[in-house]
Amino acid sequence: MTTTIDCAGVLDFDSCYRAVSARDSRFDGQFFIAVHTTGIYCRPSCPARTPHRQNVHFVLTAAAAQQQGYRACRRCTPDAVPGSPRWNTHADLSARAMRLIADGALERGGVEELAARLGYTSRHLTRVLTTELGAGPLALARAHRAGTARVLIQRSAMPMADIAFASGFRSVRQFNDTIRDVFGLTPSRMRSLGAPAAAGRPSAIGEVSLRLAYRPPLHLPWLRWFLGAHLVAGLETMWTGSDPYEWRHSRAVDLPHGPALVTIEPAAAHVNVRIEHLDMRDLGVAVNRVRRLLDLDADPRSTDEALGADPDLARLVRTAPGLRVPGTMDSAETLIRTMIGQQISVAAARRHVDRLVDELGRPAPWTLRDDSLTGVDLRDARKLAPPRPDDARTRTPQRPDDARTPAPPGPDDARRLFPTPAAIAEHGHTVLAGPRRRIDAIVSTAAVLADNRIDLHPGRGAADLRAELLTLPGIGPWTADYVTMRVTGNPDIMLDHDLVVRRAAADLDLDLQHGHTAWSPWRSYASMHLWRSRLSVSEPILGDQTADTSMLPKDSMRAPSPRSRMTRSIPARPGQPVGTLEGAP
C-alpha cells in the first residue's frame, strides 16, 4: 500500500481516518486532522485518544486548519512534521507556489511578486490555493511565521520583540495575536511551558540548533558519499567516522539577509542542524534549503515499493532502502558547478571549483571578525598550511575536551562563500581552466544569472526550466536534466544521458532509450539507484545496506556502537536555541 495521500482532489475520509486510528507517522505532514469538539488540529500520529469519526474532518495544510479557527495541538505540535512530498511530486500551480513560499518568497516580495514569478495574477493564485489547499498565500505565510516563532519562543532566550520581527511579523501586536490564535497561548506563557532551561540565559546571537524529522528509511551512506565527493575546499568541510552512518558536513551559504554557516549531522531518527551567524529572518529559508538538500520531505516507502516491484530494480532497491535525490542549497551555484563538471571526472571538477572559490569567493563575515586572521589574506593562510593530497577532503577535526568550545578554524574550513554570478561573469575567463568553448559558456551563463534573465528557483515547472536551460550555450540534455532535478526536486527525471547511469543500465541489460516510463513518476530515484549501484564497485561505503531501519524503535533509527559519535548531537553552546522546525505551512 502506498503511503502518499493523493492531494490532487478531495482527501479520502476513510483512508485518512485509518491512518489516524493507526497513529501512522508516515502520513505526518501529508494532511492534518481537525477535531470539532476540542477546536484543535493534530498530526495523524498524535498520541492523544482518537476522536470519533463524526467529530473530525481533514485538511491538507496547517494553514487551512488555522484559517478555520482551529488551534495547534500542544501535545503533538503539528507544525513540527516533515513537509508533504506532494509539493515535489506535482507540477501544478499550488505545488510550485508551496515550494516558493517555503523558500521565503512571499515574505520577501509579497503576493504580487510571488504570483508574477509563477506567471499568474495574484487574484488567480489566491483563488487556486484557497480552492485546492483551503488557504490563500497570506494564510500559508502566516502559518509559516507562527511555526518559526514557536521554535524561537520555546528554545531561545531572545526578547519577544526580536522574535516577532525575526519570524516575519510586521508588529509585536500582530505577533502576539497570531501566537494566541494559533496556539491558544500568549508568547510568554508558551515560553514558560516550552523549555524552562533556556529561560534567563543569554543566547548566542545568530545561532540556533534544530532537529529535522524525516520519513524513514534514510540511506545516510549515499548522502555522505554525495556530499563528500563534491566537497569544495574553503566553502565546505566534512568529518567522517569509520561507520558509513557517521558524518558531519558544514558549509557557508548565502541567504536572503546575509551569509550563515550550516552544519548537518545525522542522529537517531532525525538530522541535527546547527546554523551560526544567522540573521533570524532567514531561519525558515535555511531550514527549508537543508531539507531540500537532503530530500527530507520524500516518502521513501512509496518510492521503494513502486521501484522495487520492477524485477530490474528490485535488488538495487532492496539493498539501498531510502535512497534520496540530493537537492541544492543554492540554485545558481549548482548550475555553475554542473557546467564546470561537464565531460570530466568528479575529482577534476572539484579541483576546478576549488580554484574558482579560492580566487573569486568572498571571505565569510565570521572570518573577518576572527582576531587570529586579522591582517591575513585567506589565500595566504591556505598557502601556509602544510601540503596534503588533493583528495584529502574529509578529516577528523581536533576536538577539545570541552565539546562546547569550537576547534580552531583550519585553512579548509567553511570560510568562503561561492562566487556571485556577477563575479564569475567579470573574472571567469582569468580563473577558469579548460576548453575555451566551455569557459565561454560558463561565463555567458553567469552573466545571464547576474542579469536575472533566467529565473532559477524551486517553484519552476520542470519541463519549462529544462527547456529554458537548453537555450543557453554550452548546456545539453545531461546538464539540463541534472540541474532541473536538483533545483526543482522533481522525482521523475531520467538521467539517461549520464555516463554512470548508462553503464549501470548496461550491467543490468536495461534499455534507457525510451525513458523507461514504467518507473514513472519516480525516475529520478531510479537514476540514483543505478548511479549508486555502479559507484558501489569502487566506493565501499555505498555497498549493500539491507537493514530496514524503519522497523527499529521510533527513538532510535539504528543502534550506534558505544564508541560512535552518532550518539551525540551537535554540541550547543550555553543558551543556544535547540528546537524543532520541520513542516511546511
Rosetta blueprint (number, residue, H / E / L):
1 M L
2 T L
3 T L
4 T L
5 I L
6 D L
7 C L
8 A L
9 G L
10 V L
11 L L
12 D L
13 F H
14 D H
15 S H
16 C H
17 Y H
18 R H
19 A H
20 V H
21 S H
22 A L
23 R L
24 D L
25 S H
26 R H
27 F H
28 D E
29 G L
30 Q L
31 F E
32 F E
33 I E
34 A E
35 V E
36 H L
37 T L
38 T L
39 G L
40 I E
41 Y E
42 C E
43 R L
44 P L
45 S L
46 C L
47 P L
48 A L
49 R L
50 T L
51 P L
52 H L
53 R H
54 Q H
55 N H
56 V E
57 H E
58 F E
59 V E
60 L L
61 T L
62 A H
63 A H
64 A H
65 A H
66 Q H
67 Q H
68 Q L
69 G L
70 Y L
71 R E
72 A E
73 C L
74 R L
75 R L
76 C L
77 T L
78 P L
79 D L
80 A L
81 V L
82 P L
83 G L
84 S L
85 P L
86 R H
87 W H
88 N H
89 T H
90 H L
91 A L
92 D L
93 L H
94 S H
95 A H
96 R H
97 A H
98 M H
99 R H
100 L H
101 I H
102 A H
103 D L
104 G L
105 A H
106 L H
107 E H
108 R H
109 G H
110 G H
111 V H
112 E H
113 E H
114 L H
115 A H
116 A H
117 R H
118 L H
119 G L
120 Y L
121 T L
122 S H
123 R H
124 H H
125 L H
126 T H
127 R H
128 V H
129 L H
130 T H
131 T H
132 E H
133 L H
134 G L
135 A L
136 G L
137 P H
138 L H
139 A H
140 L H
141 A H
142 R H
143 A H
144 H H
145 R H
146 A H
147 G H
148 T H
149 A H
150 R H
151 V H
152 L H
153 I H
154 Q H
155 R H
156 S L
157 A L
158 M L
159 P L
160 M H
161 A H
162 D H
163 I H
164 A H
165 F H
166 A H
167 S L
168 G L
169 F L
170 R L
171 S L
172 V H
173 R H
174 Q H
175 F H
176 N H
177 D H
178 T H
179 I H
180 R H
181 D H
182 V H
183 F H
184 G L
185 L L
186 T L
187 P H
188 S H
189 R H
190 M H
191 R H
192 S H
193 L H
194 G H
195 A L
196 P H
197 A H
198 A H
199 A L
200 G L
201 R L
202 P L
203 S L
204 A L
205 I L
206 G L
207 E L
208 V E
209 S E
210 L E
211 R E
212 L E
213 A L
214 Y L
215 R L
216 P L
217 P L
218 L L
219 H L
220 L H
221 P H
222 W H
223 L H
224 R H
225 W H
226 F H
227 L H
228 G H
229 A H
230 H L
231 L L
232 V L
233 A E
234 G L
235 L L
236 E E
237 T E
238 M E
239 W E
240 T E
241 G L
242 S L
243 D L
244 P L
245 Y L
246 E L
247 W E
248 R E
249 H E
250 S E
251 R E
252 A E
253 V E
254 D E
255 L E
256 P L
257 H L
258 G E
259 P E
260 A E
261 L E
262 V E
263 T E
264 I E
265 E E
266 P E
267 A E
268 A L
269 A L
270 H E
271 V E
272 N E
273 V E
274 R E
275 I E
276 E E
277 H L
278 L L
279 D L
280 M H
281 R H
282 D H
283 L H
284 G H
285 V H
286 A H
287 V H
288 N H
289 R H
290 V H
291 R H
292 R H
293 L H
294 L H
295 D L
296 L L
297 D L
298 A L
299 D L
300 P H
301 R H
302 S H
303 T H
304 D H
305 E H
306 A H
307 L H
308 G H
309 A L
310 D L
311 P L
312 D L
313 L L
314 A H
315 R H
316 L H
317 V H
318 R H
319 T H
320 A L
321 P L
322 G L
323 L L
324 R L
325 V L
326 P L
327 G L
328 T L
329 M L
330 D L
331 S H
332 A H
333 E H
334 T H
335 L H
336 I H
337 R H
338 T H
339 M H
340 I H
341 G L
342 Q L
343 Q L
344 I L
345 S L
346 V H
347 A H
348 A H
349 A H
350 R H
351 R H
352 H H
353 V H
354 D H
355 R H
356 L H
357 V H
358 D H
359 E H
360 L H
361 G L
362 R L
363 P E
364 A L
365 P H
366 W H
367 T H
368 L H
369 R L
370 D L
371 D H
372 S H
373 L H
374 T L
375 G L
376 V L
377 D L
378 L H
379 R H
380 D H
381 A H
382 R H
383 K H
384 L H
385 A L
386 P L
387 P L
388 R L
389 P L
390 D L
391 D L
392 A L
393 R L
394 T E
395 R L
396 T L
397 P L
398 Q L
399 R L
400 P L
401 D L
402 D L
403 A L
404 R L
405 T L
406 P L
407 A L
408 P L
409 P L
410 G L
411 P L
412 D L
413 D L
414 A L
415 R L
416 R E
417 L L
418 F L
419 P L
420 T L
421 P H
422 A H
423 A H
424 I H
425 A H
426 E H
427 H H
428 G H
429 H H
430 T H
431 V H
432 L L
433 A L
434 G L
435 P L
436 R H
437 R H
438 R H
439 I H
440 D H
441 A H
442 I H
443 V H
444 S H
445 T H
446 A H
447 A H
448 V H
449 L H
450 A H
451 D L
452 N L
453 R L
454 I L
455 D L
456 L L
457 H L
458 P L
459 G L
460 R L
461 G L
462 A H
463 A H
464 D H
465 L H
466 R H
467 A H
468 E H
469 L H
470 L H
471 T L
472 L L
473 P L
474 G L
475 I L
476 G L
477 P H
478 W H
479 T H
480 A H
481 D H
482 Y H
483 V H
484 T H
485 M H
486 R H
487 V H
488 T H
489 G L
490 N L
491 P L
492 D L
493 I L
494 M L
495 L L
496 D L
497 H L
498 D L
499 L H
500 V H
501 V H
502 R H
503 R H
504 A H
505 A H
506 A H
507 D H
508 L L
509 D L
510 L L
511 D L
512 L L
513 Q L
514 H L
515 G L
516 H L
517 T H
518 A H
519 W H
520 S L
521 P L
522 W L
523 R H
524 S H
525 Y H
526 A H
527 S H
528 M H
529 H H
530 L H
531 W H
532 R H
533 S H
534 R H
535 L H
536 S L
537 V L
538 S L
539 E L
540 P H
541 I H
542 L H
543 G L
544 D L
545 Q L
546 T L
547 A L
548 D L
549 T H
550 S H
551 M H
552 L L
553 P L
554 K L
555 D L
556 S L
557 M L
558 R L
559 A L
560 P L
561 S L
562 P L
563 R L
564 S L
565 R H
566 M H
567 T H
568 R L
569 S L
570 I L
571 P L
572 A L
573 R L
574 P L
575 G L
576 Q L
577 P L
578 V E
579 G E
580 T L
581 L L
582 E L
583 G L
584 A L
585 P L
